[in-house]
Amino acid sequence: MLDIDTAAGACGPVDGGTRPGCTAEPRVSRYFLRFDRGWKTVDRSKGAGCAGVHAVAPEFPTALCKGLSRA
C-alpha cells in the first residue's frame, strides 16, 4: 500500500520547507501493489479501508487496511 499526493510538487522545490504564498490542494490516491517479478498495481482507491482492493483481490490482508482513512 502506498499513498501518493500528485500535487506534492506543484509549488516546486524550496530549501527549508514550503514556498511562501504557494498552496496546492492535495490529490491523494492510495495504490495497492503486489510484487511478482516486479511491482504490479492491484487497485487504486481514495476510499477508506479495504473495500476497493477486496473487490479485485479478496485475498488482500484485511489487517493491512485496518484504520485506513479516506485517501
All heavy atoms as TSV, in Angstrom:
chain	resi	resn	atom	element	x	y	z
A	1	MET	N	N	0.835	-1.156	0.000
A	1	MET	CA	C	0.000	0.000	0.000
A	1	MET	C	C	0.889	1.231	0.000
A	1	MET	O	O	1.901	1.265	0.683
A	1	MET	CB	C	-0.822	0.014	1.278
A	1	MET	CG	C	-2.237	-0.204	1.089
A	1	MET	SD	S	-3.118	-0.338	2.653
A	1	MET	CE	C	-1.942	-0.737	3.862
A	2	LEU	N	N	0.472	2.223	-0.749
A	2	LEU	CA	C	1.247	3.446	-0.857
A	2	LEU	C	C	0.296	4.589	-1.166
A	2	LEU	O	O	-0.487	4.506	-2.098
A	2	LEU	CB	C	2.261	3.289	-1.997
A	2	LEU	CG	C	3.182	4.436	-2.303
A	2	LEU	CD1	C	4.123	4.720	-1.149
A	2	LEU	CD2	C	3.992	4.109	-3.552
A	3	ASP	N	N	0.344	5.650	-0.349
A	3	ASP	CA	C	-0.446	6.852	-0.618
A	3	ASP	C	C	0.451	7.856	-1.324
A	3	ASP	O	O	1.548	8.145	-0.844
A	3	ASP	CB	C	-0.963	7.478	0.679
A	3	ASP	CG	C	-2.116	6.704	1.296
A	3	ASP	OD1	O	-2.610	5.762	0.657
A	3	ASP	OD2	O	-2.515	7.044	2.409
A	4	ILE	N	N	-0.009	8.359	-2.457
A	4	ILE	CA	C	0.771	9.319	-3.235
A	4	ILE	C	C	-0.053	10.576	-3.447
A	4	ILE	O	O	-1.194	10.511	-3.897
A	4	ILE	CB	C	1.182	8.725	-4.601
A	4	ILE	CG1	C	2.091	7.521	-4.386
A	4	ILE	CG2	C	1.871	9.784	-5.448
A	4	ILE	CD1	C	2.520	6.833	-5.651
A	5	ASP	N	N	0.555	11.714	-3.129
A	5	ASP	CA	C	-0.064	13.020	-3.367
A	5	ASP	C	C	0.557	13.592	-4.635
A	5	ASP	O	O	1.686	14.064	-4.629
A	5	ASP	CB	C	0.175	13.951	-2.178
A	5	ASP	CG	C	-0.479	15.311	-2.351
A	5	ASP	OD1	O	-1.088	15.564	-3.415
A	5	ASP	OD2	O	-0.374	16.122	-1.423
A	6	THR	N	N	-0.194	13.546	-5.730
A	6	THR	CA	C	0.342	14.020	-7.012
A	6	THR	C	C	0.469	15.535	-7.071
A	6	THR	O	O	1.063	16.073	-8.000
A	6	THR	CB	C	-0.524	13.534	-8.192
A	6	THR	OG1	O	-1.861	13.993	-8.016
A	6	THR	CG2	C	-0.490	12.014	-8.293
A	7	ALA	N	N	-0.058	16.231	-6.068
A	7	ALA	CA	C	0.073	17.689	-6.015
A	7	ALA	C	C	1.291	18.117	-5.191
A	7	ALA	O	O	1.575	19.306	-5.083
A	7	ALA	CB	C	-1.182	18.315	-5.420
A	8	ALA	N	N	2.020	17.160	-4.629
A	8	ALA	CA	C	3.124	17.476	-3.719
A	8	ALA	C	C	4.184	18.360	-4.372
A	8	ALA	O	O	4.785	19.190	-3.711
A	8	ALA	CB	C	3.758	16.199	-3.198
A	9	GLY	N	N	4.423	18.227	-5.639
A	9	GLY	CA	C	5.444	19.025	-6.311
A	9	GLY	C	C	4.911	20.240	-7.042
A	9	GLY	O	O	5.642	20.892	-7.780
A	10	ALA	N	N	3.647	20.568	-6.838
A	10	ALA	CA	C	3.018	21.647	-7.598
A	10	ALA	C	C	3.693	23.007	-7.406
A	10	ALA	O	O	3.693	23.837	-8.304
A	10	ALA	CB	C	1.543	21.755	-7.233
A	11	CYS	N	N	4.269	23.244	-6.244
A	11	CYS	CA	C	4.887	24.544	-5.972
A	11	CYS	C	C	6.386	24.536	-6.243
A	11	CYS	O	O	7.053	25.565	-6.090
A	11	CYS	CB	C	4.635	24.951	-4.523
A	11	CYS	SG	S	2.889	25.261	-4.187
A	12	GLY	N	N	6.921	23.400	-6.602
A	12	GLY	CA	C	8.348	23.319	-6.871
A	12	GLY	C	C	9.157	23.217	-5.589
A	12	GLY	O	O	8.688	23.554	-4.517
A	13	PRO	N	N	10.386	22.737	-5.698
A	13	PRO	CA	C	11.217	22.556	-4.514
A	13	PRO	C	C	11.719	23.895	-3.965
A	13	PRO	O	O	11.903	24.859	-4.709
A	13	PRO	CB	C	12.391	21.725	-5.032
A	13	PRO	CG	C	12.471	22.046	-6.480
A	13	PRO	CD	C	11.060	22.325	-6.918
A	14	VAL	N	N	11.920	23.922	-2.660
A	14	VAL	CA	C	12.491	25.085	-1.997
A	14	VAL	C	C	13.231	24.586	-0.767
A	14	VAL	O	O	12.781	23.655	-0.097
A	14	VAL	CB	C	11.406	26.134	-1.634
A	14	VAL	CG1	C	10.428	25.589	-0.642
A	14	VAL	CG2	C	12.021	27.406	-1.123
A	15	ASP	N	N	14.375	25.136	-0.473
A	15	ASP	CA	C	15.152	24.733	0.700
A	15	ASP	C	C	14.432	25.131	1.974
A	15	ASP	O	O	13.930	26.246	2.089
A	15	ASP	CB	C	16.540	25.376	0.686
A	15	ASP	CG	C	17.434	24.777	-0.392
A	15	ASP	OD1	O	17.186	23.617	-0.771
A	15	ASP	OD2	O	18.356	25.462	-0.843
A	16	GLY	N	N	14.374	24.227	2.936
A	16	GLY	CA	C	13.859	24.545	4.255
A	16	GLY	C	C	12.359	24.561	4.422
A	16	GLY	O	O	11.856	25.063	5.405
A	17	GLY	N	N	11.587	24.068	3.491
A	17	GLY	CA	C	10.138	23.997	3.717
A	17	GLY	C	C	9.311	24.365	2.518
A	17	GLY	O	O	9.684	24.095	1.387
A	18	THR	N	N	8.187	25.010	2.776
A	18	THR	CA	C	7.246	25.323	1.702
A	18	THR	C	C	7.543	26.681	1.080
A	18	THR	O	O	8.087	27.564	1.705
A	18	THR	CB	C	5.802	25.329	2.233
A	18	THR	OG1	O	5.696	26.297	3.267
A	18	THR	CG2	C	5.408	23.972	2.785
A	19	ARG	N	N	7.168	26.809	-0.144
A	19	ARG	CA	C	7.348	28.072	-0.874
A	19	ARG	C	C	6.297	29.067	-0.399
A	19	ARG	O	O	5.109	28.782	-0.429
A	19	ARG	CB	C	7.207	27.819	-2.371
A	19	ARG	CG	C	7.563	29.017	-3.232
A	19	ARG	CD	C	7.590	28.646	-4.701
A	19	ARG	NE	N	8.527	27.593	-5.029
A	19	ARG	CZ	C	9.838	27.760	-5.165
A	19	ARG	NH1	N	10.377	28.940	-4.985
A	19	ARG	NH2	N	10.617	26.754	-5.485
A	20	PRO	N	N	6.722	30.258	0.067
A	20	PRO	CA	C	5.770	31.247	0.561
A	20	PRO	C	C	4.714	31.600	-0.495
A	20	PRO	O	O	5.034	31.818	-1.654
A	20	PRO	CB	C	6.641	32.467	0.872
A	20	PRO	CG	C	8.023	31.930	1.031
A	20	PRO	CD	C	8.109	30.727	0.136
A	21	GLY	N	N	3.451	31.629	-0.060
A	21	GLY	CA	C	2.360	32.018	-0.943
A	21	GLY	C	C	1.872	30.923	-1.874
A	21	GLY	O	O	0.938	31.129	-2.635
A	22	CYS	N	N	2.493	29.777	-1.840
A	22	CYS	CA	C	2.095	28.690	-2.740
A	22	CYS	C	C	1.260	27.674	-1.970
A	22	CYS	O	O	1.676	27.166	-0.939
A	22	CYS	CB	C	3.309	28.004	-3.349
A	22	CYS	SG	S	2.852	26.729	-4.526
A	23	THR	N	N	0.077	27.402	-2.468
A	23	THR	CA	C	-0.766	26.363	-1.886
A	23	THR	C	C	-1.269	25.472	-3.014
A	23	THR	O	O	-1.508	25.940	-4.124
A	23	THR	CB	C	-1.975	26.961	-1.130
A	23	THR	OG1	O	-2.748	27.729	-2.045
A	23	THR	CG2	C	-1.532	27.821	0.030
A	24	ALA	N	N	-1.376	24.222	-2.712
A	24	ALA	CA	C	-1.893	23.269	-3.691
A	24	ALA	C	C	-2.830	22.310	-2.965
A	24	ALA	O	O	-2.480	21.780	-1.912
A	24	ALA	CB	C	-0.751	22.501	-4.342
A	25	GLU	N	N	-4.018	22.126	-3.515
A	25	GLU	CA	C	-4.959	21.160	-2.950
A	25	GLU	C	C	-4.346	19.767	-3.067
A	25	GLU	O	O	-3.871	19.394	-4.141
A	25	GLU	CB	C	-6.260	21.156	-3.744
A	25	GLU	CG	C	-7.322	22.113	-3.304
A	25	GLU	CD	C	-7.748	21.972	-1.857
A	25	GLU	OE1	O	-8.147	20.878	-1.416
A	25	GLU	OE2	O	-7.687	22.991	-1.170
A	26	PRO	N	N	-4.360	18.994	-1.989
A	26	PRO	CA	C	-3.838	17.628	-2.080
A	26	PRO	C	C	-4.658	16.794	-3.072
A	26	PRO	O	O	-5.861	16.949	-3.173
A	26	PRO	CB	C	-4.015	17.081	-0.666
A	26	PRO	CG	C	-4.203	18.269	0.199
A	26	PRO	CD	C	-4.799	19.339	-0.663
A	27	ARG	N	N	-3.975	15.957	-3.804
A	27	ARG	CA	C	-4.601	14.990	-4.716
A	27	ARG	C	C	-4.003	13.621	-4.390
A	27	ARG	O	O	-3.039	13.187	-5.017
A	27	ARG	CB	C	-4.322	15.368	-6.171
A	27	ARG	CG	C	-5.025	16.626	-6.638
A	27	ARG	CD	C	-4.840	16.870	-8.131
A	27	ARG	NE	N	-3.474	16.813	-8.587
A	27	ARG	CZ	C	-2.698	17.875	-8.808
A	27	ARG	NH1	N	-3.150	19.086	-8.615
A	27	ARG	NH2	N	-1.453	17.721	-9.240
A	28	VAL	N	N	-4.567	12.980	-3.383
A	28	VAL	CA	C	-4.001	11.734	-2.872
A	28	VAL	C	C	-4.754	10.536	-3.427
A	28	VAL	O	O	-5.980	10.512	-3.417
A	28	VAL	CB	C	-4.036	11.711	-1.324
A	28	VAL	CG1	C	-3.479	10.400	-0.788
A	28	VAL	CG2	C	-3.256	12.893	-0.760
A	29	SER	N	N	-3.999	9.559	-3.894
A	29	SER	CA	C	-4.549	8.272	-4.293
A	29	SER	C	C	-3.788	7.191	-3.541
A	29	SER	O	O	-2.583	7.315	-3.309
A	29	SER	CB	C	-4.389	8.027	-5.793
A	29	SER	OG	O	-5.257	8.855	-6.526
A	30	ARG	N	N	-4.490	6.134	-3.166
A	30	ARG	CA	C	-3.866	5.006	-2.481
A	30	ARG	C	C	-3.697	3.882	-3.494
A	30	ARG	O	O	-4.639	3.472	-4.159
A	30	ARG	CB	C	-4.753	4.556	-1.318
A	30	ARG	CG	C	-4.216	3.356	-0.564
A	30	ARG	CD	C	-4.991	3.115	0.721
A	30	ARG	NE	N	-4.728	4.214	1.633
A	30	ARG	CZ	C	-5.681	4.895	2.264
A	30	ARG	NH1	N	-6.945	4.596	2.096
A	30	ARG	NH2	N	-5.367	5.883	3.086
A	31	TYR	N	N	-2.483	3.396	-3.595
A	31	TYR	CA	C	-2.168	2.292	-4.501
A	31	TYR	C	C	-1.937	1.023	-3.702
A	31	TYR	O	O	-1.227	1.035	-2.701
A	31	TYR	CB	C	-0.913	2.614	-5.320
A	31	TYR	CG	C	-1.128	3.704	-6.331
A	31	TYR	CD1	C	-1.059	5.044	-5.969
A	31	TYR	CD2	C	-1.417	3.387	-7.650
A	31	TYR	CE1	C	-1.275	6.047	-6.897
A	31	TYR	CE2	C	-1.633	4.393	-8.580
A	31	TYR	CZ	C	-1.553	5.716	-8.194
A	31	TYR	OH	O	-1.776	6.701	-9.119
A	32	PHE	N	N	-2.540	-0.060	-4.143
A	32	PHE	CA	C	-2.316	-1.383	-3.579
A	32	PHE	C	C	-1.470	-2.135	-4.592
A	32	PHE	O	O	-1.851	-2.259	-5.760
A	32	PHE	CB	C	-3.646	-2.106	-3.348
A	32	PHE	CG	C	-4.495	-1.449	-2.293
A	32	PHE	CD1	C	-5.364	-0.413	-2.626
A	32	PHE	CD2	C	-4.418	-1.865	-0.980
A	32	PHE	CE1	C	-6.149	0.188	-1.661
A	32	PHE	CE2	C	-5.209	-1.259	-0.010
A	32	PHE	CZ	C	-6.064	-0.235	-0.343
A	33	LEU	N	N	-0.320	-2.599	-4.161
A	33	LEU	CA	C	0.646	-3.214	-5.072
A	33	LEU	C	C	0.943	-4.651	-4.659
A	33	LEU	O	O	0.815	-5.019	-3.504
A	33	LEU	CB	C	1.947	-2.409	-5.054
A	33	LEU	CG	C	1.795	-0.912	-5.334
A	33	LEU	CD1	C	2.996	-0.152	-4.827
A	33	LEU	CD2	C	1.604	-0.682	-6.811
A	34	ARG	N	N	1.396	-5.429	-5.633
A	34	ARG	CA	C	1.822	-6.811	-5.396
A	34	ARG	C	C	3.147	-7.000	-6.141
A	34	ARG	O	O	3.314	-6.501	-7.259
A	34	ARG	CB	C	0.780	-7.781	-5.942
A	34	ARG	CG	C	1.187	-9.215	-5.867
A	34	ARG	CD	C	0.233	-10.177	-6.553
A	34	ARG	NE	N	-1.017	-9.579	-6.952
A	34	ARG	CZ	C	-2.216	-10.023	-6.611
A	34	ARG	NH1	N	-2.345	-11.074	-5.866
A	34	ARG	NH2	N	-3.304	-9.436	-7.035
A	35	PHE	N	N	4.070	-7.709	-5.503
A	35	PHE	CA	C	5.354	-7.976	-6.161
A	35	PHE	C	C	5.322	-9.364	-6.769
A	35	PHE	O	O	5.133	-10.350	-6.081
A	35	PHE	CB	C	6.517	-7.871	-5.169
A	35	PHE	CG	C	7.841	-7.893	-5.849
A	35	PHE	CD1	C	8.375	-6.733	-6.370
A	35	PHE	CD2	C	8.548	-9.072	-6.002
A	35	PHE	CE1	C	9.594	-6.741	-7.018
A	35	PHE	CE2	C	9.759	-9.096	-6.649
A	35	PHE	CZ	C	10.292	-7.924	-7.163
A	36	ASP	N	N	5.492	-9.435	-8.084
A	36	ASP	CA	C	5.555	-10.691	-8.819
A	36	ASP	C	C	6.478	-10.456	-10.006
A	36	ASP	O	O	6.032	-9.980	-11.055
A	36	ASP	CB	C	4.149	-11.113	-9.271
A	36	ASP	CG	C	4.150	-12.415	-10.044
A	36	ASP	OD1	O	5.100	-13.207	-9.903
A	36	ASP	OD2	O	3.193	-12.631	-10.808
A	37	ARG	N	N	7.766	-10.692	-9.802
A	37	ARG	CA	C	8.795	-10.368	-10.811
A	37	ARG	C	C	8.763	-8.889	-11.165
A	37	ARG	O	O	9.016	-8.492	-12.298
A	37	ARG	CB	C	8.631	-11.222	-12.057
A	37	ARG	CG	C	9.026	-12.657	-11.814
A	37	ARG	CD	C	9.001	-13.434	-13.115
A	37	ARG	NE	N	8.040	-14.511	-12.935
A	37	ARG	CZ	C	7.220	-14.954	-13.844
A	37	ARG	NH1	N	7.223	-14.452	-15.049
A	37	ARG	NH2	N	6.392	-15.922	-13.574
A	38	GLY	N	N	8.366	-8.067	-10.240
A	38	GLY	CA	C	8.229	-6.628	-10.409
A	38	GLY	C	C	6.941	-6.175	-9.746
A	38	GLY	O	O	6.059	-6.980	-9.464
A	39	TRP	N	N	6.855	-4.892	-9.441
A	39	TRP	CA	C	5.666	-4.360	-8.781
A	39	TRP	C	C	4.520	-4.203	-9.773
A	39	TRP	O	O	4.695	-3.652	-10.846
A	39	TRP	CB	C	5.969	-3.012	-8.129
A	39	TRP	CG	C	6.831	-3.163	-6.920
A	39	TRP	CD1	C	8.155	-2.867	-6.828
A	39	TRP	CD2	C	6.447	-3.670	-5.652
A	39	TRP	NE1	N	8.613	-3.146	-5.574
A	39	TRP	CE2	C	7.582	-3.647	-4.820
A	39	TRP	CE3	C	5.247	-4.135	-5.127
A	39	TRP	CZ2	C	7.550	-4.069	-3.495
A	39	TRP	CZ3	C	5.219	-4.567	-3.805
A	39	TRP	CH2	C	6.361	-4.521	-3.005
A	40	LYS	N	N	3.353	-4.687	-9.377
A	40	LYS	CA	C	2.129	-4.597	-10.184
A	40	LYS	C	C	1.052	-3.902	-9.358
A	40	LYS	O	O	0.871	-4.215	-8.185
A	40	LYS	CB	C	1.611	-5.983	-10.573
A	40	LYS	CG	C	2.633	-6.892	-11.199
A	40	LYS	CD	C	2.873	-6.553	-12.623
A	40	LYS	CE	C	3.796	-7.622	-13.207
A	40	LYS	NZ	N	4.568	-7.212	-14.288
A	41	THR	N	N	0.327	-2.988	-9.969
A	41	THR	CA	C	-0.780	-2.332	-9.293
A	41	THR	C	C	-1.982	-3.269	-9.271
A	41	THR	O	O	-2.422	-3.747	-10.316
A	41	THR	CB	C	-1.159	-1.016	-10.002
A	41	THR	OG1	O	-0.020	-0.160	-10.013
A	41	THR	CG2	C	-2.302	-0.319	-9.304
A	42	VAL	N	N	-2.493	-3.525	-8.076
A	42	VAL	CA	C	-3.672	-4.367	-7.910
A	42	VAL	C	C	-4.924	-3.492	-7.968
A	42	VAL	O	O	-5.915	-3.842	-8.593
A	42	VAL	CB	C	-3.616	-5.122	-6.561
A	42	VAL	CG1	C	-4.885	-5.914	-6.325
A	42	VAL	CG2	C	-2.393	-6.012	-6.503
A	43	ASP	N	N	-4.857	-2.332	-7.296
A	43	ASP	CA	C	-6.003	-1.432	-7.247
A	43	ASP	C	C	-5.516	-0.036	-6.891
A	43	ASP	O	O	-4.447	0.131	-6.323
A	43	ASP	CB	C	-7.017	-1.908	-6.198
A	43	ASP	CG	C	-8.312	-1.106	-6.204
A	43	ASP	OD1	O	-8.817	-0.798	-7.301
A	43	ASP	OD2	O	-8.807	-0.791	-5.122
A	44	ARG	N	N	-6.306	0.957	-7.245
A	44	ARG	CA	C	-6.070	2.344	-6.850
A	44	ARG	C	C	-7.379	2.860	-6.286
A	44	ARG	O	O	-8.430	2.652	-6.882
A	44	ARG	CB	C	-5.648	3.176	-8.055
A	44	ARG	CG	C	-5.188	4.568	-7.639
A	44	ARG	CD	C	-4.778	5.342	-8.839
A	44	ARG	NE	N	-5.895	6.255	-9.104
A	44	ARG	CZ	C	-6.002	7.019	-10.148
A	44	ARG	NH1	N	-5.095	6.985	-11.090
A	44	ARG	NH2	N	-7.017	7.813	-10.293
A	45	SER	N	N	-7.307	3.509	-5.132
A	45	SER	CA	C	-8.528	3.897	-4.447
A	45	SER	C	C	-8.336	5.186	-3.670
A	45	SER	O	O	-7.217	5.566	-3.352
A	45	SER	CB	C	-8.912	2.772	-3.469
A	45	SER	OG	O	-9.970	3.156	-2.643
A	46	LYS	N	N	-9.424	5.854	-3.371
A	46	LYS	CA	C	-9.410	7.012	-2.474
A	46	LYS	C	C	-10.224	6.710	-1.229
A	46	LYS	O	O	-10.274	7.502	-0.304
A	46	LYS	CB	C	-9.958	8.251	-3.183
A	46	LYS	CG	C	-9.051	8.769	-4.275
A	46	LYS	CD	C	-9.661	9.999	-4.912
A	46	LYS	CE	C	-8.793	10.535	-6.008
A	46	LYS	NZ	N	-7.686	11.339	-5.536
A	47	GLY	N	N	-10.887	5.556	-1.213
A	47	GLY	CA	C	-11.776	5.202	-0.115
A	47	GLY	C	C	-11.056	4.672	1.106
A	47	GLY	O	O	-9.888	4.305	1.056
A	48	ALA	N	N	-11.774	4.631	2.210
A	48	ALA	CA	C	-11.239	4.089	3.449
A	48	ALA	C	C	-11.292	2.569	3.429
A	48	ALA	O	O	-12.093	1.971	2.716
A	48	ALA	CB	C	-12.048	4.627	4.625
A	49	GLY	N	N	-10.426	1.951	4.197
A	49	GLY	CA	C	-10.451	0.504	4.358
A	49	GLY	C	C	-10.072	-0.276	3.110
A	49	GLY	O	O	-9.394	0.224	2.225
A	50	CYS	N	N	-10.538	-1.522	3.070
A	50	CYS	CA	C	-10.147	-2.473	2.019
A	50	CYS	C	C	-11.221	-2.744	0.964
A	50	CYS	O	O	-11.014	-3.585	0.101
A	50	CYS	CB	C	-9.802	-3.817	2.654
A	50	CYS	SG	S	-8.140	-3.960	3.286
A	51	ALA	N	N	-12.348	-2.078	1.028
A	51	ALA	CA	C	-13.456	-2.427	0.126
A	51	ALA	C	C	-13.038	-2.435	-1.341
A	51	ALA	O	O	-13.356	-3.365	-2.079
A	51	ALA	CB	C	-14.633	-1.478	0.334
A	52	GLY	N	N	-12.328	-1.419	-1.774
A	52	GLY	CA	C	-11.927	-1.347	-3.180
A	52	GLY	C	C	-10.991	-2.464	-3.603
A	52	GLY	O	O	-11.213	-3.123	-4.617
A	53	VAL	N	N	-9.958	-2.692	-2.822
A	53	VAL	CA	C	-8.992	-3.724	-3.191
A	53	VAL	C	C	-9.599	-5.117	-3.066
A	53	VAL	O	O	-9.300	-6.003	-3.858
A	53	VAL	CB	C	-7.670	-3.599	-2.386
A	53	VAL	CG1	C	-7.844	-3.967	-0.932
A	53	VAL	CG2	C	-6.561	-4.409	-3.033
A	54	HIS	N	N	-10.493	-5.323	-2.090
A	54	HIS	CA	C	-11.118	-6.636	-1.949
A	54	HIS	C	C	-12.038	-6.970	-3.117
A	54	HIS	O	O	-12.272	-8.143	-3.392
A	54	HIS	CB	C	-11.878	-6.736	-0.625
A	54	HIS	CG	C	-10.973	-7.024	0.536
A	54	HIS	ND1	N	-11.367	-6.841	1.825
A	54	HIS	CD2	C	-9.695	-7.477	0.595
A	54	HIS	CE1	C	-10.368	-7.173	2.633
A	54	HIS	NE2	N	-9.343	-7.553	1.897
A	55	ALA	N	N	-12.528	-5.974	-3.827
A	55	ALA	CA	C	-13.367	-6.234	-4.996
A	55	ALA	C	C	-12.563	-6.895	-6.116
A	55	ALA	O	O	-13.110	-7.654	-6.910
A	55	ALA	CB	C	-13.992	-4.937	-5.497
A	56	VAL	N	N	-11.261	-6.613	-6.174
A	56	VAL	CA	C	-10.421	-7.186	-7.237
A	56	VAL	C	C	-9.415	-8.204	-6.720
A	56	VAL	O	O	-8.906	-9.011	-7.495
A	56	VAL	CB	C	-9.680	-6.085	-8.034
A	56	VAL	CG1	C	-10.650	-5.223	-8.799
A	56	VAL	CG2	C	-8.810	-5.232	-7.128
A	57	ALA	N	N	-9.118	-8.154	-5.405
A	57	ALA	CA	C	-8.167	-9.091	-4.805
A	57	ALA	C	C	-8.641	-9.453	-3.397
A	57	ALA	O	O	-8.138	-8.924	-2.404
A	57	ALA	CB	C	-6.770	-8.480	-4.772
A	58	PRO	N	N	-9.637	-10.346	-3.298
A	58	PRO	CA	C	-10.217	-10.674	-2.000
A	58	PRO	C	C	-9.213	-11.242	-1.004
A	58	PRO	O	O	-9.436	-11.202	0.195
A	58	PRO	CB	C	-11.297	-11.700	-2.318
A	58	PRO	CG	C	-11.279	-11.933	-3.765
A	58	PRO	CD	C	-10.263	-11.045	-4.397
A	59	GLU	N	N	-8.079	-11.740	-1.493
A	59	GLU	CA	C	-7.074	-12.329	-0.616
A	59	GLU	C	C	-6.173	-11.279	0.054
A	59	GLU	O	O	-5.373	-11.593	0.922
A	59	GLU	CB	C	-6.191	-13.318	-1.396
A	59	GLU	CG	C	-5.221	-12.685	-2.385
A	59	GLU	CD	C	-5.844	-12.225	-3.707
A	59	GLU	OE1	O	-7.062	-12.340	-3.895
A	59	GLU	OE2	O	-5.086	-11.738	-4.543
A	60	PHE	N	N	-6.336	-10.003	-0.314
A	60	PHE	CA	C	-5.506	-8.949	0.280
A	60	PHE	C	C	-5.771	-8.923	1.788
A	60	PHE	O	O	-6.922	-8.923	2.220
A	60	PHE	CB	C	-5.830	-7.587	-0.338
A	60	PHE	CG	C	-4.829	-6.523	0.037
A	60	PHE	CD1	C	-3.675	-6.352	-0.698
A	60	PHE	CD2	C	-5.041	-5.710	1.138
A	60	PHE	CE1	C	-2.744	-5.395	-0.351
A	60	PHE	CE2	C	-4.125	-4.745	1.505
A	60	PHE	CZ	C	-2.961	-4.590	0.753
A	61	PRO	N	N	-4.700	-8.900	2.600
A	61	PRO	CA	C	-4.861	-8.971	4.061
A	61	PRO	C	C	-5.645	-7.785	4.644
A	61	PRO	O	O	-5.200	-6.650	4.576
A	61	PRO	CB	C	-3.425	-8.965	4.591
A	61	PRO	CG	C	-2.563	-9.334	3.430
A	61	PRO	CD	C	-3.292	-8.874	2.202
A	62	THR	N	N	-6.787	-8.085	5.235
A	62	THR	CA	C	-7.639	-7.065	5.834
A	62	THR	C	C	-6.902	-6.297	6.929
A	62	THR	O	O	-7.108	-5.101	7.111
A	62	THR	CB	C	-8.914	-7.704	6.405
A	62	THR	OG1	O	-9.587	-8.380	5.328
A	62	THR	CG2	C	-9.844	-6.672	7.001
A	63	ALA	N	N	-6.022	-6.964	7.649
A	63	ALA	CA	C	-5.294	-6.316	8.745
A	63	ALA	C	C	-4.470	-5.124	8.266
A	63	ALA	O	O	-4.247	-4.173	9.011
A	63	ALA	CB	C	-4.391	-7.329	9.437
A	64	LEU	N	N	-4.039	-5.160	7.016
A	64	LEU	CA	C	-3.248	-4.046	6.482
A	64	LEU	C	C	-4.096	-2.793	6.247
A	64	LEU	O	O	-3.563	-1.697	6.149
A	64	LEU	CB	C	-2.556	-4.452	5.180
A	64	LEU	CG	C	-1.475	-5.513	5.306
A	64	LEU	CD1	C	-0.923	-5.861	3.931
A	64	LEU	CD2	C	-0.364	-5.061	6.230
A	65	CYS	N	N	-5.394	-2.963	6.146
A	65	CYS	CA	C	-6.296	-1.837	5.887
A	65	CYS	C	C	-6.939	-1.302	7.150
A	65	CYS	O	O	-7.609	-0.270	7.111
A	65	CYS	CB	C	-7.405	-2.259	4.938
A	65	CYS	SG	S	-6.837	-2.902	3.373
A	66	LYS	N	N	-6.764	-1.992	8.258
A	66	LYS	CA	C	-7.421	-1.589	9.496
A	66	LYS	C	C	-7.018	-0.160	9.861
A	66	LYS	O	O	-5.857	0.172	9.919
A	66	LYS	CB	C	-7.045	-2.541	10.625
A	66	LYS	CG	C	-7.836	-2.320	11.869
A	66	LYS	CD	C	-7.524	-3.338	12.914
A	66	LYS	CE	C	-8.416	-3.087	14.124
A	66	LYS	NZ	N	-8.286	-4.147	15.094
A	67	GLY	N	N	-8.009	0.678	10.046
A	67	GLY	CA	C	-7.753	2.055	10.434
A	67	GLY	C	C	-7.402	2.995	9.296
A	67	GLY	O	O	-7.104	4.151	9.532
A	68	LEU	N	N	-7.442	2.519	8.041
A	68	LEU	CA	C	-7.137	3.401	6.916
A	68	LEU	C	C	-8.291	4.372	6.696
A	68	LEU	O	O	-9.435	3.959	6.508
A	68	LEU	CB	C	-6.919	2.620	5.617
A	68	LEU	CG	C	-5.604	1.880	5.468
A	68	LEU	CD1	C	-5.580	1.168	4.126
A	68	LEU	CD2	C	-4.425	2.823	5.585
A	69	SER	N	N	-7.983	5.641	6.721
A	69	SER	CA	C	-8.997	6.640	6.432
A	69	SER	C	C	-9.043	6.885	4.929
A	69	SER	O	O	-8.235	6.360	4.169
A	69	SER	CB	C	-8.682	7.943	7.165
A	69	SER	OG	O	-7.440	8.445	6.732
A	70	ARG	N	N	-9.966	7.701	4.525
A	70	ARG	CA	C	-10.072	8.088	3.112
A	70	ARG	C	C	-8.770	8.755	2.691
A	70	ARG	O	O	-8.208	9.551	3.417
A	70	ARG	CB	C	-11.251	9.048	2.965
A	70	ARG	CG	C	-11.553	9.410	1.558
A	70	ARG	CD	C	-12.921	10.121	1.502
A	70	ARG	NE	N	-13.082	10.803	0.249
A	70	ARG	CZ	C	-13.387	10.201	-0.895
A	70	ARG	NH1	N	-13.572	8.917	-0.925
A	70	ARG	NH2	N	-13.528	10.902	-1.989
A	71	ALA	N	N	-8.296	8.418	1.503
A	71	ALA	CA	C	-7.036	8.987	0.995
A	71	ALA	C	C	-7.234	10.423	0.573
A	71	ALA	O	O	-8.307	10.864	0.302
A	71	ALA	CB	C	-6.520	8.160	-0.175
